[in-house]
Structure formats: C-alpha cells, structure tokens
Amino acid sequence: MSADGVPVADVWEPLRRTTQARIGLGRAGNALPSRRVLEFKAAHSAARDAVHLPLDADGLAEQVEELGIGAPARVSSCAQTRGEYLRRPDLGRTPGDLSALTRCGADIGFVLADGLSPRALIDHGRGLLAALIEEFDGRYRLAPPVIATQARVALGDHIGAALDAATVVMIIGERPGLSVADSLGIYLTHLPRPGRTDADRNCVSNIHPPDGLSYARAASITAALVSGARRLGRSGVALKDTSRAEIADGGVTALE
C-alpha cells in the first residue's frame, strides 16, 4: 500500500511462482513480515522432523516386495541410534551385520537407504525403484533390494561387495533444506568395494516430484550412467551424464 492508500503491485509474485527459493519476502519496519517468519519456522521444523522421523522399514519392505524383484533384505550401519548416526558419520558408513545378504553376482544391486531424510524414502522410495525397474526393462540381472537404516552413502560399497553386484544403485534420503524436506538422491558406484570414494560415484539428485526431478527422468539418467559405467569399466569422475544431449538415434548415452 502506497502512502496515499493506493495498492502497489507485488513485482516479485511472478518470480516467486517459478522457484522454491525465498525471494522478495518484503519487510515490516526493520524486520520480515510475520507471515514470512512463520513460513520459515514451519519449513525449518519440517526439515528437522524429516531427519529424525523413524523409517517404517516393515512398511517399505512390503511395498518394495510388490515390485517383483525379490523380498528385500534389511541391514543397518554401526550407528545404534539416530543421535549417534548424526554425530558420527563414520559409523553410518560402516556396516553392522551383513549376514542377511547373499552373493548373487547380479548386474545391479539396489539399496534403499534412509540417509538424512527417512521421510524422502517413505514418500518416494517405491515410486523411484519402480521407475528404475521399468527403465532397465529386463536388460540386467537385478539383485533383491536391500533396505539400509542409519546409512550413509559409503555403506552401499560394503553392501554391493557383499552382493557381488557389478553396480550398486543407492537410493538415499538427501539432507533436508528449507525448501525441500523429502528429496531423494541416487548414488551409482560401479564395481563397489570398501574404500571407494565420492570420486568413484555418480549422483542424480533432487528427485521429488512434482517440484523436483521426476521418477522417470531420474531413472532415464541412471540407466544412461549404468550403460556408460559398464562400457568404461568404472564410474565417477570419468563418467559423464550426456543423457540431456540430442543424439542421432534418439537414445541416451553416458560417455567418457
């Protein structure tokens, strides 16, 4: 409202509709408007809740088994509690008992991990795994999925090695932010084994439809990376995602 009582157009409104970022929040005197402060506090609370929400592993296992690639095994890291997991990232990378896993020599092993947002896995885990299975379309031998709790990304290296899987695809809850609390990431490691580093992996992130990457698009990118990793014999910094490029045959590739 202008000084003479005439309404003033909010020039930021069209831009706010295009992004989840907090822009053009306005002010009330020297502070933010109360509505913006409350929105911030609500988003902060949602992010904290997403980190601490316990994973319903039984419910997730039932959903995943319906997809038809086998009954999921369940493992955990050496972190005994959520608090310990958050304080000790090293324990989240270290496996507990892996005796539930069977060496199967599959082409791909799937790991569904709670990570820093169990809520993300609850909201999107089944849908993303279903899209990946559909995208691979029988081209690879798939190991029965593994559900991992109190898990960091590197735990997938131990799981993949225990499965003797050529490539491990870890679906994991990403660190919640003030815009998104339920985003999943995919971390792909070819020839997984303990001691692999982040330089040996490829990541597809920000998977949380409808506002983030769709399941189908994430699966398409992952399939291209798997194909490229198998051709190159490695994943990580040597493997580039070229799935967004137009190529003559209309397919997608991942090239060195």
C-alpha positions in Angstrom: 0.0 0.0 0.0 1.4 3.4 -1.0 1.4 6.4 1.3 -1.8 7.7 -0.3 -3.6 4.4 0.2 -3.3 3.0 -3.4 -2.4 -0.7 -3.6 1.0 -1.4 -5.0 1.6 -4.4 -7.3 3.9 -7.1 -5.9 6.6 -7.2 -8.6 8.1 -10.3 -7.0 5.0 -12.5 -7.3 5.6 -13.7 -10.9 9.2 -14.7 -9.9 8.1 -16.5 -6.7 5.9 -18.8 -8.8 9.0 -20.0 -10.7 11.1 -21.0 -7.8 11.0 -22.6 -4.3 13.7 -20.1 -3.1 12.7 -17.4 -0.7 12.8 -14.2 -2.7 11.1 -10.8 -2.3 10.0 -11.5 1.2 9.2 -7.9 2.0 9.6 -6.2 5.3 7.6 -4.8 8.2 9.7 -1.9 9.5 13.2 -3.3 10.0 12.0 -6.9 10.1 10.4 -9.5 7.9 6.6 -9.7 7.8 5.2 -12.1 10.4 3.8 -14.4 7.7 7.4 -14.9 6.3 8.8 -15.5 9.7 6.2 -18.2 10.4 6.8 -19.8 7.0 10.5 -20.0 7.7 9.9 -21.6 11.1 7.5 -24.1 9.6 10.0 -25.1 6.9 12.7 -25.4 9.5 10.6 -27.6 11.6 9.7 -29.8 8.6 13.4 -30.2 7.8 14.2 -31.2 11.4 11.3 -33.7 11.5 12.4 -35.2 8.2 15.8 -36.0 9.7 14.5 -37.6 12.9 11.4 -39.4 11.5 11.9 -43.2 12.0 11.9 -45.2 8.8 9.0 -47.7 8.7 11.2 -50.4 7.3 8.4 -53.1 7.5 6.0 -51.0 5.5 8.7 -50.1 3.0 9.7 -53.8 2.6 6.1 -54.7 1.8 5.8 -52.0 -0.8 9.2 -53.0 -2.4 8.4 -56.7 -2.5 5.3 -55.9 -4.6 7.7 -54.8 -7.4 8.6 -58.4 -8.1 12.4 -58.5 -7.9 12.6 -60.4 -4.6 12.0 -60.0 -0.9 14.2 -57.2 0.4 16.9 -57.9 2.9 17.5 -55.5 5.8 20.8 -54.2 7.1 22.0 -51.4 9.3 25.2 -49.5 9.9 27.2 -49.5 13.1 25.3 -46.4 14.4 23.0 -47.7 17.1 20.7 -44.7 17.4 19.7 -41.7 15.3 21.6 -39.4 17.5 24.8 -41.4 17.2 24.2 -41.5 13.4 24.1 -37.8 13.2 27.1 -37.2 15.5 29.2 -40.0 14.0 29.1 -40.0 10.1 31.9 -42.6 10.2 29.6 -45.1 11.9 26.9 -44.6 9.2 29.5 -45.6 6.6 30.4 -48.8 8.5 28.3 -51.9 8.1 26.8 -53.8 11.0 25.8 -57.4 10.4 25.6 -58.2 6.7 24.9 -61.9 7.1 21.3 -61.4 5.7 22.9 -60.7 2.3 23.6 -63.4 -0.3 26.2 -63.2 -3.0 24.3 -63.4 -6.3 26.6 -61.9 -8.9 23.8 -59.6 -10.2 24.4 -56.8 -12.6 22.7 -54.3 -10.4 22.1 -54.2 -6.6 19.6 -51.7 -5.3 20.0 -50.2 -1.8 17.2 -48.1 -0.3 18.7 -46.1 2.5 17.1 -43.7 5.0 20.1 -41.3 4.9 19.4 -37.8 6.2 15.7 -37.9 5.2 13.8 -41.1 6.0 10.7 -39.1 5.0 12.0 -38.9 1.4 12.4 -42.7 1.2 8.9 -43.1 2.7 7.4 -40.6 0.2 9.3 -41.6 -3.0 11.3 -44.8 -2.5 8.8 -47.2 -4.0 7.9 -45.0 -6.9 11.6 -44.4 -7.9 12.5 -48.0 -7.6 9.6 -49.0 -9.8 10.7 -46.4 -12.4 14.2 -47.8 -12.4 13.0 -51.4 -12.8 10.8 -50.3 -15.7 13.6 -48.3 -17.3 16.1 -51.2 -17.2 13.4 -53.3 -18.9 15.0 -56.7 -18.2 18.4 -55.8 -19.7 20.2 -56.6 -16.4 20.1 -59.2 -13.7 18.8 -57.4 -10.6 19.6 -58.5 -7.1 16.8 -58.5 -4.5 16.7 -55.0 -3.0 18.3 -54.1 0.3 16.8 -51.7 2.9 19.6 -50.0 4.9 19.0 -47.9 8.1 21.2 -45.3 9.8 23.0 -45.4 6.4 25.5 -43.1 4.7 26.3 -43.4 1.0 29.6 -45.3 1.5 27.6 -48.1 3.2 26.5 -49.1 -0.3 30.1 -50.1 -1.2 30.0 -52.8 1.5 26.6 -53.9 0.5 27.4 -54.1 -3.2 30.6 -56.1 -2.4 28.6 -58.5 -0.2 26.1 -59.0 -3.0 28.9 -59.3 -5.6 26.9 -56.8 -7.7 28.6 -55.2 -10.7 27.0 -51.9 -10.0 25.3 -50.7 -6.8 22.5 -48.1 -7.1 21.8 -46.5 -3.8 18.6 -44.6 -3.3 19.0 -42.4 -0.3 17.3 -39.5 1.5 19.1 -36.3 0.9 19.8 -33.6 3.5 16.6 -31.7 4.0 16.6 -28.0 3.3 14.3 -25.1 3.9 12.6 -25.5 0.5 12.5 -29.3 0.3 12.4 -31.9 3.1 11.7 -35.0 1.1 14.3 -35.2 -1.7 15.9 -38.4 -2.8 19.3 -38.9 -4.4 20.7 -41.8 -6.4 24.4 -42.7 -6.0 25.8 -45.1 -8.6 29.1 -47.0 -8.0 30.5 -49.5 -10.5 32.5 -52.4 -9.0 31.7 -51.4 -5.5 34.0 -52.3 -2.7 35.1 -50.8 0.7 37.5 -47.9 0.2 35.7 -46.3 -2.8 35.5 -42.6 -2.5 33.0 -40.0 -3.8 35.2 -39.6 -6.9 34.2 -43.1 -7.8 30.5 -42.4 -7.8 27.9 -40.6 -9.9 25.0 -38.8 -8.4 21.5 -38.0 -9.6 19.9 -35.6 -7.1 16.8 -33.5 -6.3 14.3 -36.3 -7.0 11.0 -35.3 -5.5 8.1 -34.9 -8.0 6.2 -32.9 -8.8 8.5 -30.0 -8.0 11.8 -31.8 -8.4 13.2 -34.4 -10.9 10.6 -37.0 -11.8 11.0 -40.7 -11.2 11.0 -41.4 -14.9 13.7 -38.7 -15.7 15.9 -39.8 -12.8 15.6 -43.5 -14.0 16.5 -42.5 -17.6 19.6 -40.6 -16.4 20.6 -43.5 -14.2 20.2 -46.1 -17.0 22.5 -44.0 -19.2 25.1 -43.9 -16.4 24.9 -47.6 -15.8 25.4 -48.2 -19.5 28.3 -45.9 -19.6 29.9 -47.4 -16.5 29.7 -50.9 -17.9 31.3 -49.8 -21.1 34.1 -47.9 -19.4 34.6 -50.3 -16.6 34.3 -47.6 -14.0 32.1 -44.8 -12.6 32.8 -41.5 -11.1 34.6 -38.5 -12.5 35.5 -40.4 -15.7 31.8 -40.9 -16.4 29.7 -38.0 -17.7 25.9 -37.7 -17.9 25.2 -36.9 -21.5 21.6 -38.0 -21.4 20.3 -34.5 -22.0 22.1 -34.3 -25.3 20.3 -34.9 -28.5 21.9 -37.8 -30.5 21.1 -39.3 -33.9 19.4 -42.4 -32.8 17.2 -40.7 -30.1 18.7 -42.7 -27.3 20.8 -41.7 -24.3 24.4 -42.4 -23.6 27.0 -41.8 -20.9 30.5 -41.2 -22.4 33.9 -40.7 -21.0 
